[in-house]
């Protein structure tokens, strides 16, 4: 019974999950920003290529 109560009170797993969720959210934001920026840069490069 002592082991079960200690397991229920242990919060280290919850902290690891929270850090994982934060890292996943940051990754999604970075991917979105790079995708949007990449599209804009691609359009600008195409404009330069057309002008040449």
Secondary structure, 3 states (H helix, E strand, C coil): CHHHHHHHHCCHHHHHHHHHHHHHHHHHHHHHHHHHHHHHHHHHHHHHHHHC
